[in-house]
Amino acid sequence: MIEVLTLTKVFNEFTAVKGLSFTVNPGEIYGLLGPNGSGKSTTMRMILGLLRPTEGTARVNGHDIKKEIVKAKKVMGYVPEEPVLPERLTGWEYVNYVSDIWKVPRGVEREEDIEELLTLLDIKDASDDLIETYSKGMSRKISLVAALVHKPQVLILDEVQAGIDPRGAATIKEILNGLRSRGATILMSTHVLEIAEQMCDRIGIINEGEMVAEGAMDELKVQAQGQSSLEEIFLTLTGGPDMQLIAQFLGEESGEMM
C-alpha cells in the first residue's frame, strides 16, 4: 500500500507539489496523470526517497519515508521515465548486479527467473549485448526486468510503456495485470490516456502540483460534468488547447501558402 499524506515539494521559490494526498491499495493499479510539469515525477521521487519532501510524508506498506526509508525501499521496484543505465555492462550483467544489490539468492532459481523475464519482454537475445547498444525501448525493458527481479510488493512506473513497441506494450500490460491479481500495489504515470483508461482501477489527475480529480472512471465523469472519455475529462480539468491561437496560426500559415 502507498499512502501519500499532504506531500509538498518546494524548489527555491517554486512549489512543484502542493499538499498532495492519495492512497494506492494492494491489488490496484493507480494512474497518476497530469500535463508536463504538473508534479507527477516529483511525487514519485519523494515516495521513493529520491527527493526529500518539504512538508508532508508518505507511507509504503506502513513504512514512513522520512523515518524508515530503507525499509520502504526494500519493498519497491521503480522504472524511471529516463533510465540511467551502466552502458558498459551487458543486460544480463546489469540485471544480475541489481539482483545482488537486492540480495536475491544466487543459484538456478534466480537465473531461471531472470531468463523468464528477459524472454517475456523479448530482450533475451540482446541480453549479452552492451547496454550502450540498446534502443530507448530496450533500455526501458531491461529497467523493468531489473525492477521486477526481487519480486517487489510495490511498483512505481514512470511512463513505463513510452518508446515500447506494441507487442512489448501488450506484454507489459499483461504482466502488470497479473501482478495486480497477486496483490501488488502499482502506481504508474502515463501520457497515453487510452492505457490509463484500460488499465487503471483508479486515476488521480494533478495540475500545477494539486489534485484536481480522483476516482474510478464513473467518478471522474461526474467530477468532469459528465464528459465521456478520459481525454475529455483530462482536458476539461487541466485545460484544453487554445483554439484561438491555433486558428490564428493556421490563418497565418494559410495566408503565407497563398
Buried (B, 14 or more C-beta within 10 A) or exposed (E): BBBBBBBBBBEEEEBBBBBBBBBBEBBBBBBBBBBEEBBBBBBBBBBBBBBEBBEBBBBBBEBBBBEBBEBBBBBBBBBBBEBEBEEEBBBBBBBBEBBEEBEBEEEEEBEEBBBEBBEBBBBBEBBEBBBEEBEEBBBBBBBBBBBBBBEBBBBBBBBBBBBBBEEBBEBBBEBBEEBBEEEBBBBBBBBBBEBBBEBBBBBBBBBBBBBBBBBEBEEBBEBBEEBEBBEBBBBBBBEEEEEEEEEEEEEEEEEEEE
